[in-house]
Amino acid sequence: MYGLAQSSQIRGTVKDANTNEALAAVTVTVKESRTTRSQTDAAGSFTIDAPQGSVLIFTSVGYADKEVTVGQGNTLDVLLIPSDNMLEELVVVGYGAQKRSDITGSVASVPKDRLSKLPVNNVMQAIQGAVANVNISQASSVPGDAPSALIRGRNSFSATTGPYIVVDGIPLSKTDGSVNDINPNDIESVEILKDPSAVAIYGVNGSNGVILITTKRGTTGKPTIRYSGYGGVEEAAHILEPVSGEDLLKQYAEYARITNTSLYNGGPVRNEFEYDNYISGNTTDWFDAVMQTGVIQNHNIGLSGGSDNARYFISTDYLNQKGIIKGYNYKRYSFRANTDFNATKYLTVGTSAFIVAHNRDGGRANLMQAAAMSPYARMYNDDGTLTQFPMYSESLWSNPLLPTTLDPERREFNVSLNGYAEADFENIWAPLAGLKYKFNGGYSFIPKRTNEYEGESVYNFAGLGRITNRESQTYTIENILTYTKDFGLHRIDFTGLYAAKSKYYQEAIATGEVFPNDALGWGNLGGASTQKVSSFADLYRSVSQMARINYGYDSRYMLTLTVRRDAASIFGDNHKYGTFPSAAVAWNIHNESFMANTKDVVSNLKWRMSYGVSGNEGIGIYDALFLMNSNPLAMNGLSSAAIRYRVRMGNADLRWEKTAGFNTGVDFGFWNNRITGTIDFYKTRTQDMLLSQNLPRLTGFQNVFTNLGKLENTGIDVMLNTKNIAKENFKWSTTFVFAHNKNKIVDIYGDGKDDLGNRWFIGQPLGVIYDYTKLGIWQEDEIAADVNDGWDAQAEAGAVKLADLNGDGIINNDDRSILGQTAPKWTGGITNSFTYKSFSLNIFINTVQGAMRNNPQIGGASDEMGRRSTPAELGYWTPENQSNEWRSLSNRSNIYGYAFPSNASFTRLKDVTFSYNLPQSAASRIGVGGVTLYASGRNLYTWTNWLGWDPEARDVPRGNSVDGVGDNLNYPMVRTYVFGLNLTF
């Protein structure tokens, strides 16, 4: 008998029989026991206790099951043969899972190789390029900043447009958490819901798509310890080289000629602080002064195992990143504990808890200020302190290293304690087979703290201290009832949901000015002569009900009906509730009898169609209400409190945005799935959009949030996977994705008129470049011949020549037109994977085409070009070099404010990873279960015509800010090289 046999520990690896690649998440079961199980890790390694002569069953989605008899040895190398069983794969679809063959909506899964083999700081980097029409933008490479995501275009004028993110069934979105809180090493799978049927189950949260993240869980068997770590260096992917000292002196001379001003002490420099360095021949490389070689390291230890009645997965992770600009540092510490307990034969309980701490302390150098510095500028005063204005008497740009003398604290935490209890009623009473109830409960506590002090080191001799504390607490409760029943060829799957959510947010800001000294800094704001305190708090609550029915007949015809009803405190009293229905059908054509003779060619062929409505509530919690301010008022010699309405009027009829959409698609596979893919076409229309509308002043208010406007998205998604070569020792496979999205404003205010101020035009995309048309540069002979008369009377030689589009003889606002769109017209990516024996190479290239951006490097320079260092690529007009591309250094060379829009398209060699899996026999000899070594590079090369640091990177001009982020956060795209090791014990 199995129970009496003496067990021994069996180790081994599982690989794909065609590609020889290690297979993760393969279930290993002792046949005689059925309860003794294990699972392979990312390196394909496993350990399990089994007696000699027993049979091990290896099962994995997309592969034929395999049975192996345990012999006298303790190591096994197992090869699984791919099959069309990938259609039986269980895919998370929200509030449950379905077989891939039964899915009626557009649900995309991120390839597991991207999750397990790519060293990334957050999961969005792994998603990038892996799924069609999921646009991941790395606008900031600042350590600790997460990329942004956009699924199938923008659906709103002003409400949030990012996808709704759910982790292990509990929402991460709208808790103030971010994907940076989730350790990528903990993730088992990622599914992306895109079409109306798939997202409708999330109702008011679904209009921008949904990302479902499932983390790893424990398996039965002896504990398995896994270590994964990598370390490497970072550098700027592209340096926007400044002009040389010699060329800068020429700019100074030309600027002095144009402005009829004198250079300092007769020249050739402009400013006092530049003169001594010029005379002595000393120069400073300001980029070298503020930049450094970035260093990144990550270490993760995971422990998993369990018995038949208790399973666990525990991991701890440490990430340390020193940025390529001085002072940009980031550390992340995280801990996760996922547990599952069979409390009784009918009740299972478990947890999905994690704690993460983020540290972004430190004063940060300013790249934009460094880019402006003359190489002759003075970095230090005679006493060794940093100068305030290195190009004094020029005081427009301060020393880029001054912020590094500060020591602010930036701390953030996420404590999420989530748990579940699931009852299987079949184990209580057999006639209730298929009926289950699950309770999900989630609590997150997210405190954030920023402490800052500025004193003499940055030439603030009065002193300024500030403490900012923010925190949010979110409770989520979900009651889920499911029932599954087969009636012959019929199958019914029902899901019912009742959920409630509450989020409380508060912040307090204390500021002190004028300190006796800098000794205590922000530690004693009470010592400041001037003190100011402000605070804010809000409370959000919602309740939801949802019902979904899946019906299938003979694995050929599928129908999904869903309806969700949401109520939220965010909306007006007259419209608290919104209802969001959807319907979808699918047809597994390859299962039809008339397809029987094509089985050798057609492995999978399914047609899908869906229609549904989802919503968006992404506005401020109290934007629908009349709000009042309290201000002190002097009256009769006394200070009294005065109450007045704020500038925004309340709206009791404010309701959800609604996005109605249609999707049809085809899933296909040929020649035993050697070629597989999907093609989807979709069209969505958003109406009742949440929009801030200006009001006449006589109302006593400036604006009101209301439901206006319509927005439309039309597009196509394509994904194609091919196994190009499948020899015994050499394999080559390719994944190709393509996406096109056309965004169009249908209506704005109901009057058929455009909104020129916001650059919103009916019939055009939401984000457009609306500007003049540049024809060239006015030349001296043209001005002398009065060519500009009746065209641009104010023009001078060297100025930008703009088209007089309406032919009225003058250049004004009426000569502007739509030149392009800010969102790409299409995106694509191609991944090639090569395997030779134990070696593998993965190469990913992505492309973004048809996007246009205003170029601040060109437009922002204006008359500053004669007063600062500029990029060497940026030229200028002179009488001797009458360029037809670059304007002169005159402050009248661009009097109409042309923003120099440029093509921001690019193609990028995004990542390359080369890895080696140590053979199992060799791993066993050194006492480990599996070893994988790899080297990886990210953002290795970019093909683009963009003049700047990078067409994707944030580039904020001096004195401006984007979403409250100022020019001090300009940061170039980084190129990363890492070396990593994965070990299993």
Secondary structure as UniProt FT lines:
FT   HELIX           2..4
FT   STRAND          7..16
FT   TURN            17..19
FT   STRAND          27..30
FT   TURN            31..33
FT   STRAND          37..39
FT   TURN            42..43
FT   STRAND          45..51
FT   TURN            52..53
FT   STRAND          55..59
FT   TURN            61..62
FT   STRAND          66..69
FT   STRAND          75..80
FT   HELIX           84..88
FT   STRAND          90..92
FT   STRAND          97..99
FT   HELIX           100..102
FT   STRAND          107..109
FT   HELIX           112..116
FT   HELIX           123..127
FT   TURN            128..130
FT   TURN            132..133
FT   STRAND          134..137
FT   TURN            143..144
FT   STRAND          148..151
FT   STRAND          164..167
FT   TURN            168..169
FT   STRAND          170..171
FT   TURN            173..176
FT   HELIX           179..181
FT   HELIX           184..186
FT   STRAND          187..193
FT   HELIX           196..199
FT   HELIX           200..205
FT   TURN            207..208
FT   STRAND          210..215
FT   STRAND          221..236
FT   HELIX           245..259
FT   HELIX           264..266
FT   HELIX           272..280
FT   HELIX           286..290
FT   STRAND          294..306
FT   STRAND          310..322
FT   TURN            326..327
FT   STRAND          329..342
FT   STRAND          347..359
FT   HELIX           367..372
FT   TURN            375..376
FT   TURN            382..383
FT   TURN            390..393
FT   TURN            400..401
FT   HELIX           402..405
FT   STRAND          409..424
FT   HELIX           425..427
FT   HELIX           430..432
FT   TURN            433..434
FT   STRAND          435..454
FT   HELIX           456..458
FT   STRAND          464..487
FT   TURN            488..489
FT   STRAND          490..513
FT   HELIX           521..527
FT   STRAND          530..553
FT   TURN            554..556
FT   STRAND          557..568
FT   TURN            569..570
FT   TURN            573..574
FT   STRAND          577..588
FT   HELIX           589..591
FT   HELIX           593..598
FT   TURN            599..601
FT   STRAND          602..616
FT   TURN            621..624
FT   STRAND          628..635
FT   TURN            636..637
FT   STRAND          638..645
FT   STRAND          648..649
FT   TURN            652..653
FT   STRAND          657..670
FT   TURN            671..674
FT   STRAND          675..687
FT   STRAND          690..694
FT   HELIX           697..699
FT   STRAND          703..707
FT   STRAND          710..726
FT   STRAND          730..747
FT   TURN            756..759
FT   TURN            762..763
FT   STRAND          768..771
FT   STRAND          774..777
FT   HELIX           780..784
FT   TURN            785..791
FT   TURN            793..794
FT   TURN            797..798
FT   STRAND          800..802
FT   TURN            805..806
FT   HELIX           813..815
FT   STRAND          817..821
FT   STRAND          826..836
FT   TURN            837..838
FT   STRAND          839..849
FT   STRAND          852..854
FT   HELIX           856..859
FT   TURN            860..861
FT   HELIX           862..866
FT   TURN            872..873
FT   TURN            891..896
FT   STRAND          901..903
FT   STRAND          906..917
FT   HELIX           920..925
FT   TURN            926..927
FT   STRAND          930..944
FT   TURN            958..959
FT   STRAND          961..962
FT   TURN            963..964
FT   STRAND          965..966
FT   HELIX           967..969
FT   STRAND          974..984
//
